[in-house]
Amino acid sequence: MTDTDSLISDFGRLFLRLRRIADAHLAGQGVSVARMKLLMYLRCEHNSPRAADIASVFGHSPRTVSEAIEGLERDGLVRRTPDPMDRRVKRISLTSAGEAAVAAAEPLRLRLNDVIFGVLDEEERSQFREMLAKLGRAADALEEQGGLEPRAERSKAPGSD
């Protein structure tokens, strides 16, 4: 295993572990990390987005988002209403129960963040932010070029050398 492989493995394990810890704590408030992210987005998004808008923001498939919204709607946390301009389109917004769920879980979410990231001093947090930004830029570049090979190499037909 290379040093990079080890680093990626360590990062992945830590991410999943933090997610499990957060999910376990948030479950007592009736939400998960995924549900909390969606509910918080809806709380901040005052235009009542469509499922397609949410899928785009979170980088999920429309089907995945629709299923999540269906579950939240079943639990009375969100509502879907027809768009006044296009009745085929449904707009998603929080219900009062959804607002209450976010309000109840938010202090716990913030406390978890403080406990986890509180072990880093301000300089370490700044360095971590810079590292994440650098990795994000590398991911952006990879997405922009459409893969690992430079565009010029990908455009060559096999055997055209």
Secondary structure, DSSP 4 states (H G I P E B T S, - for coil): --HHHHHHHHHHHHHHHHHHHHHHHHHTTT--HHHHHHHHHHHH-TT---HHHHHHHHT--HHHHHHHHHHHHHTTSEEEEE-SS-TTSEEEEE-HHHHHHHHHHHHHHHHHHHHHHTTS-HHHHHHHHHHHHHHHHHHHHHHHHTSSS-HHHHHSPTT--
